Every structure is written in structure tokens, then in C-alpha cells.
Amino acid sequence: MATNSSVLEKNVLTFRS
């Protein structure tokens, strides 16, 4: 779960960037 959350957060950051 923690890993999934991390990946999702990173994806959002990249998408926002």
C-alpha cells in the first residue's frame, strides 16, 4: 500500500509539473 501511494504521489507530481 505504501509503495502504491508513493508511486501515485510521484505520478501526480510529474503530471502537475
N, C-alpha and C positions, 0 to 999 in steps of 0.2 A: 504493500500500500504506500509506504513512504517513498519507495522508488518511483511509483507511478505518479505520485503527487509532484515529485521533483521534476520529472520529465514534463509533466503538464505545465508546471510553472515556467520552466525554461522555454517551452514552446510558445507560451503566451508572451514571454519577454521578447523572444525573437520576432514573433508576429507583430508585436507593437512597435518594435524597433524598425 
